[in-house]
Amino acid sequence: MHESLLQNISKHVKLSPEEITLFNTFWTTKTLEKGDYLLQNGKVCKTDNYVISGSLKAFYINPEKGTEEILYFAIDDWWATDILSFQKQEPSMYTIQALEKTELLQIQYHAFQNMLAEIPRLERYFRIILEGYTASLQRRIVINNTYDAAHRYADFLENYPQLAKRVPQYLIASYLGVTPEFISRIRKNKPKLN
């Protein structure tokens, strides 16, 4: 189960055989069935979670509308964690739920700190992952503030084609801040977007 994460790490950092053996001791596996919660609003995020297979959604409930607002999705070879809650060990503002049967590798907060102390070169890997996550958030903010809904959807399809195939349309609509009917109309009409 650790192989996919180790392959991901090897794209950025080379670990020695001894470091790989040590690395494996810090992680445990977890299986979520469809609908199971990885994290619930108000609970502390105790683990960092790497998705081996499956898919999850992170969301919060809009207090004014009572609607589910999608923050992000996570599929194979992605991470699913409330970074702020995990880092500060304080209650999460959102919920993470399995959209299908999902296999995870997990590391507890204190084990994560110990792992970084014992395998310092992993600091670089997790910095790169965090930089990529931050960049994608910045990009999403710009796109949400400057693109109309049709262009946001086209951008989503272009940048996340694997998500478009695996995630229900109504959840994609929530992620984009549009209605499912709007996406249905776009898909039906297939307008050309520049």
Summary of the structure (lengths in Angstrom):
residues: 194
radius of gyration: 18.0
end to end distance: 42.2
largest distance: 56.3
contacts: 538
relative contact order: 0.16
helix: 48%
strand: 23%
